[in-house]
Amino acid sequence: MNGGRWWHSPTGRAALATVGFAVALVVWTLSGALRGAPMPAAPASTFANADGLASARATPTRDVNDAVERDPFAPDRAAPAQRYRAPGEEPDAPAEAPIVPVVLGTAVADAARSFATVQLGGGNPVILHVGDKIAAYTVSAIARGRVTFRTSSGSPLQVSESKP
């Protein structure tokens, strides 16, 4: 191809069209950037003055000396009846009773091979062995027709097999 006739070829025309499109896109983008939307008016500034600061709510005083004089490791100390809440914090929701598992069936052999079919709420039944966990319960023993669970606090819970 000679030097002066490259734009007559299909490749040259495609290159010229691409360069023309790029130049048009740059011009359109720059015109949009320079012609921005008007900024909204800023709200009037307010400054704190002595009257506004004086009317601010005072924080309640704390008896620091009383807190320092108490022995934090004294054996007669106990947790308060209600936990501390920051100002404006919502009260605690009442605790829901844990769902007790339903024993659907047991298979008793030696300790390693015994299992129980257990369902929690409306969930799917699962097969559990001694030591397995379901929700807050741990299986501690499996006997014919009943399963002994340990709760998260360590207290035992015996659940008998439900009759169909």
N, C-alpha and C positions, 0 to 999 in steps of 0.2 A: 504494500500500500504506500502510495507516495505521501509526502509530508503535508500537503495542503488539502487532501481530500478525505481525511479520516472521519470527519463528521458526517459524511454521506453513507458510511457503513452502519448496519444495525447496532453494533456495539457502541459506536461513537454517538449515535442518536440517543441511545439509552443512557449513556454517561452524561450527555448534555441535559437530558430531561431530569435526571437525578440531581445534578448541580442546580438546575433552575428551581426544582422543588425545594431543595435545601435552603436556597437563598430566600425564597418566598416564606418558608417556615420561620427563618431567623428574623425577617422583617416583621412578620405577624406577632411573634413572641415579644420582640422588643417594643412594639407599639402597645401591646397589652401591659407590659411591665411599666412603661412610662406613663400610661394612662390608667392609674390605679383608682380604686374606689375612694371616695372622700372619707376621711376619718371622722368618727362621731365626736361630738364635743365632750371634753373631759368634765366630770362633775366638779363642783366647787370644792375647794380644799377647806377642811375644818381643822383647826388646831386646838389642842387641849389648853385650857386655861385653868387658873387656880380654882374657880368655882366648880368646874367640871370634875377636877381631881378631888376636891373636898367632898363632893357628894357621892363618891364611889363607895361601894359597900365595904365596910371594914371586915377583915377576917377575924374569926374568933380567936381569942388568946388561948394558949396552951400552957399548962403548968409543967414546964420543962424540969424543974427541980424534983417534982414528985415522980416523974418518969425516971429520972436518973437515980433517985434513992431506992427505987424498987430493985430487988434482985431478980434478974431475968431467969435465973436458974433455980429459983426457990421451988421446993417440991409441992407447995400448996397452990402454985399458979396453974391456971387452966385457960383454955381458949374461950373467947367470949361466945355468948349464945348466938349472936349474929355476926357475920363477917363485916369488916369495915368496907364501906362504899364511898367512893369519891363523890363530891358534890355533883348532882345531876345524873348520877348513875342509876340505872333502873334496878329495882329489887330482883332478887333471884327468882326464877320460875320454880314452882313446886316440883320436887323430885318425883319422877315417875317410878312406880313399882317395877322391878325387873320382871321380865317375862320368864315364867317357869317352863323349862323344857318338858315336852310330852314324850314319854317312852312308848314307842309303838311295838317293840318286841326286843327280846334278848336271846342270845345264843351263848350257852355256858359250856366252856371246856376248861383247859388249864388257863392260868392268868394271861399268858401271851396270846391265846387264840380266842378268848371270849370277846364278844362285841355286842353292841346294842344299837338299834335303829331309833334315832331320836329326831324329833321335829321341834323347831322353835317358832312359836307363833304360827303364821300361815306360810312359812317358808318350806323349802323342799326337805324331805327326810334325809338324814345323813347317818352314816355308820361310824360309830365311835368305839375306840378301844380305851383301856385304862390309861390315863395320862393325857388323853386328848382334851381339847377345849372347845366349848361352844358358848359364845357370848361371854358372860362373866363367870361361867361354871367350868370346873375341871372334873373329869370323870375319875373317881377314886376307887370305885369297886363296882363290879357287875355280878349280880346274882340272878337266879331264876325268877323272872317276873319283876325285878326292881333294879334300879341303878342308884348308886350313891354318888352325889356330886359334892364338890367343895366350892363354896362361894368365894368371891374375891377377898372377903374378910376372914376366910378360913373355917367358917362354920359348915357342918355337914348338912346336906339336903337329900333326903331319900324320896325318890319318885317311883311309884309303882307303875307297872305296865297298864296302859289304858285298854279297856275292853272295847271291841268294835261294836 
